[in-house]
Amino acid sequence: MEEAQLVDSYLHSAHADDRLRILHTMREKNMWMPISLSADLLKLKLNPDEHIAILRSTSAKQRLAFEDYLTSQLMRWDQNVASAALWEWALRTDCIMWHRTLPLSLSPLTPQRMRYTLLDLAWFGGGFPLIQKLVDMDGLEDMSAAFISLLCFRALQFGVPSDRVLNFAKRGIEGSYHASSVADKTLPYFLAYVFRFDPQWAKAQKVNQSFSGIWSQFMNANQEGKRWEKELTILNKLVGRKPDAKDEATILENWPSIWDRHHIEAPILGWLFEQLAEKKFPIIAEQSWEFFAGVQPQILQTMLLTHTRPEVLVLALNVVGPFLDYNAQLKVLDHLKKLLTSIPNAVEVLTSLLPRYSALLNAEAGGTSVFGKVFEERQQMLAAFNKDKSGEVKGLGLWEKEFPPQDVSRHTFFAIAYHDKKLAEPKGDDFWTSLIAAWKNPSPDRIEALSTKARQAPDLFQICFIDTLGRFHGSDAAALKLLDFIRSSEEPVLRSVIHALQGIGTVRASQELVAFLTRPNVSANLQLEITQLLHELDVSHLQAELRSALNDLNYRTMRDSMLIELRDAISSLLVVEDHIKPSPSSSNLPQQPTTIDLDKMLAQKIDRYEQLSSEVKRALRTAQFFHLQVEQAGNSLGTIDLSPAIDMQYKALELSFREKFEQHCSDIIKQGILQRKLDVIGYARPIPSAMDDFEGYIEHLPIINTIPFFSRFKLRKMLRAICQFRPGKRFTLDGLKAFAIFFICFSRHECRYGLGKLFNITSMNQDQLLHFCKELHVFQDFRNRAAHEGFHPDASNNLDSIWKSTAAIIQGMFIISDGLEGQTAKGSIRKIG
């Protein structure tokens, strides 16, 4: 009863902090939210912390259903949520579906944090096959020192030798990793791996004084040369006899270091597991699987296949099974089957076997049973994994069978609204059926009744109502209903409101959207998100409101980089109009130029003008036509604004860059190499201090440090967006600055963060490239200032210099694009990572 009350309190809490406290209370009291509710709540755009808390407070009646849910949804979640889900899976399920962790390790878009978690949980998950694949993974050199050090240690534990990993370990010891490595944590792992596979190299190294404590501990452990021979001699004397009270201490004292455990032979292990099965050695029994880590997999397999006591074999398989290849596990299970046929208490013995193994004993033949389907899925995934193929984990739908009848309508709404599924409308007249009807057929006559039902619904589900109002395109009545939520202090609610206003799209809705730009309860991130939404609307009728918003922001200091970015984003929304009016002497002006005349003029100004697209030419002709009007008007200009000439040139440049570079940029982003490297720097999790360091490094590069108001915020925004890219999502570079920042980050010839030459521009040297990027940055800033402040007639003589800048940028664009196309033609642009 209390569990249901806590869940109800959670849903009726309007504030995220209150909801988090309730979820933590549920976890502490072992009270759980049903999986049917959690599955829906995780589709809402709540904060990641709340998503994680929801997962940690979720359970299902059937453990296998909970496991099916977690492992089938991992790629749908943010990496922080997915990593938390992996820990919940490892600690609260039977890990029968461990094979589903394998495809994650192969996907180029899997963030490092998720790979690190998979590696951390290797014993629960992929085990030996996972480690064997990761040591050969593409892009391993891009991973952080922390990841590679853990890979070294896991490879040592699971007995996976690798010359490649050995070289990484040596480099780690020599301190050749970049500044983000934490040597105090990584050095022991590197040393352990080198002591196993090249101990002479380790002994020959000089002690690094800053790590002398760690170094000396390892060196002392290895200074006696073949210390393991003495240890194994003592251990071998114990084999074959009944243990006494002192033997456990003897074993613990003489158990070899992890880098020497490959010398341990099967008889010692077999005898030890026999004693553990007899409840001897309680201290050793409390040790985790890591006590046996480092023993050769072949020795473990031999020990398991030669044991004749089923209860001992079951205990040993439970502990060391993940150290074996999958086929070796099946051989051991076949051996266990034969042993079980000869004993009377087979069922009792089987109850102690871990479900990840016992589930397979009767499933090899496939069939329609749940475990038969799991086995069939496992075989398919392992076959694909062995061929380096990564497929989607679709799940068996076990968790969906846990949905109670009263939740069907709610789940149907979430599936239709947030997963775009085509489902039939359920019958009834409750809140959820009304939402579904309104979502599918957003007729204005539904709004009032829907609003009445929404007021009676739990607070958290108000977000669903808000999202549904966004479907009422062209309805001011829907926009008015959203006004009830505009003063909320909850960012998820405000985000839903602004997206709903953009979806409604009326003048009133757009005005409210602009009004959000200066509301005190709206964060800077949301303000910038609003400017992106406004770009998709016709804002020609909102110019006064936009200029008013800019004026309201003037009291803030211009040193605030977020404010500079916000002002820049709002300025880009301002529409530049032609304010020239015919003068009394206009009848005496020369005849207006034709398209052919304008093209001739532009061809003289811009090299390779004829190669530009018709859309780009059209914008340039407009700019040139306006320029001629200015020249012909002479002193009759009065107080008109000359910024349309600049605006159309900027539009032409932006169109050109999209045509020339957007596909190339998109291709490299889809490969995942950029995400992998940015993840290591700290942009995926994110790590603010690491991002600050990188952005400071970029900002203070030669040439870049001369750019006025360099946009660090745009830099962070773009790199974070790249990290969050997933297949099916749309990614575009927004404006000349964005292209410039992309080139600065990924096209320089040298980069201490490993980002150089990823988007390989070979037709410019580094200084030329950075000067070109500076020109792009300055041109966009100039255009935005002209749109915001206007371009005075006194500056009309400067139009020629603006044309020269446009021509120079187009020339640079062709130089870069020619180089890219040349690489493609020669086949030198290859898939990287």
Number of C-alpha atoms within 10 A of each C-alpha: 5 9 14 13 10 19 19 12 16 21 17 17 16 19 14 19 11 13 22 19 12 20 24 16 14 21 16 11 10 13 19 21 22 19 23 21 16 16 20 16 20 19 16 18 15 18 13 15 12 19 25 19 20 24 23 21 23 22 22 18 11 13 17 19 21 24 27 26 23 21 22 19 15 21 17 12 15 18 21 18 21 23 21 19 23 22 17 19 25 17 12 14 22 18 22 24 24 20 25 25 23 24 21 21 26 20 17 20 22 20 26 25 19 22 20 20 16 24 24 16 19 22 22 23 24 26 25 23 22 23 25 18 18 17 19 12 15 14 14 17 15 22 17 22 27 20 21 23 26 19 23 27 25 24 25 27 26 26 24 21 16 16 10 12 24 19 13 22 26 20 14 23 22 13 14 12 15 14 11 15 18 13 20 11 14 21 23 19 23 27 26 23 27 25 21 21 17 14 16 12 11 20 14 8 11 9 15 14 10 10 12 12 12 17 18 15 11 16 16 9 12 19 11 9 10 10 15 21 14 11 18 19 11 15 21 14 10 17 15 11 8 9 14 10 9 9 15 17 13 14 18 13 10 17 19 22 20 20 24 20 22 21 15 23 18 19 16 17 19 22 20 23 23 18 16 17 18 11 10 18 21 11 10 15 15 9 10 10 16 13 19 20 24 26 25 22 23 17 17 23 21 16 21 27 17 14 19 14 14 21 24 22 26 25 19 23 23 17 18 22 26 21 31 22 18 18 9 19 19 16 14 23 21 13 18 23 15 12 17 18 10 10 12 9 12 15 10 10 17 18 11 13 18 18 16 17 19 17 17 18 17 13 18 16 11 16 12 10 11 15 21 18 16 23 23 16 19 17 15 13 22 18 12 15 20 12 9 15 14 17 16 12 18 12 19 15 12 16 23 16 9 16 16 10 7 8 12 14 21 19 19 21 25 20 16 17 19 14 10 10 12 10 11 9 15 16 9 10 11 12 20 26 19 22 28 23 18 21 20 13 12 20 14 16 10 15 20 13 11 20 19 11 16 21 13 10 16 16 17 20 17 20 22 20 24 26 25 24 31 25 22 25 20 17 22 18 17 27 28 13 14 23 13 10 16 18 14 15 16 18 17 15 22 23 21 24 25 27 19 25 30 23 23 23 25 20 18 17 26 24 17 20 22 23 14 21 25 16 13 10 16 19 16 16 11 17 24 20 17 21 21 15 17 18 13 10 15 13 18 13 12 17 15 11 15 22 17 15 19 19 11 12 17 12 8 10 10 14 9 10 16 18 19 19 20 23 22 22 19 26 23 22 23 19 17 21 15 13 13 17 12 12 12 8 9 11 9 8 11 8 7 10 11 11 13 10 13 19 19 13 13 20 13 10 16 17 14 14 19 13 9 15 13 10 13 19 20 17 20 27 24 19 24 22 19 20 19 14 16 21 14 14 18 11 10 17 22 13 12 17 21 27 28 23 27 28 25 22 26 24 18 24 24 19 17 20 19 18 14 17 16 15 12 15 18 15 11 18 19 16 16 22 21 23 27 25 24 24 26 23 23 22 24 25 18 15 12 11 10 15 19 14 14 17 17 13 14 19 19 13 12 12 16 18 15 13 17 11 16 23 21 18 16 18 21 17 14 20 21 20 16 22 24 19 16 17 7 6 7 8 16 15 19 13 19 24 24 20 23 21 26 18 22 25 21 19 24 22 18 12 15 10 17 17 20 17 16 18 21 17 22 19 17 17 12 16 14 13 23 22 16 21 26 22 20 24 24 18 21 21 20 17 25 24 17 22 25 22 13 16 21 15 19 12 9 17 11 10 17 12 10 16 20 13 16 23 20 17 20 21 16 18 17 20 15 20 18 16 16 21 14 15 16 12 10 8 9 10 14 9 9 12 18
